[in-house]
Amino acid sequence: MEEQKKAAVISYDPAKDRAPQLVAAGRGLIAEKILEVARAFNVPVREDRNLVHLLEALEINSDIPEELYRVVAEVLVYVYKLDNAFEEHEADKTAK
């Protein structure tokens, strides 16, 4: 039997948040919808089954616990790098 798809969404704005937050999570159809919306808005997606497993135990809109800061920081660095690469690509397109 195929494992049910899971998804979690982390949000972090260093200007206003004291820690990253879990803002959405789900399994099955909810996970599919989360991924669909992410793709529609060009939100970077990173697969990490272990992290999703840990995050799904948290309450929605709760701060990520300190024990998970390191792994969440890795995800955020990944996202920031993708965002920067996208912005550079868009700037290059408009400069031509």
Phi, psi and omega in degrees: 000136181286139179291140180293135179295142178230151177211150176219149181239127178250139176234142177206121174239103185301339179287335183230344182258140176278340179204159173300152180235150171274116183252348176196151176198151178185172178235160174060235183297325179294317177299317178300318180293319177302313181293323178297315179294319178301314179297319182298328182255015179055038176276127180299141179239133177234128179276126177206090184302320181295317180294316179300319178302317179290320183291327183293347177278348182273160173282144176297143182068020176261153176294145174291132180293152183305328181298337182258002183304316185298310182291323177293322177300321178298319178294315181296321176298317177303313181294315180299321178296318177296317179300315180296318179297320179295315180298319178296319179298315180295320179296319178297320180295320182284336180284340183276000000 
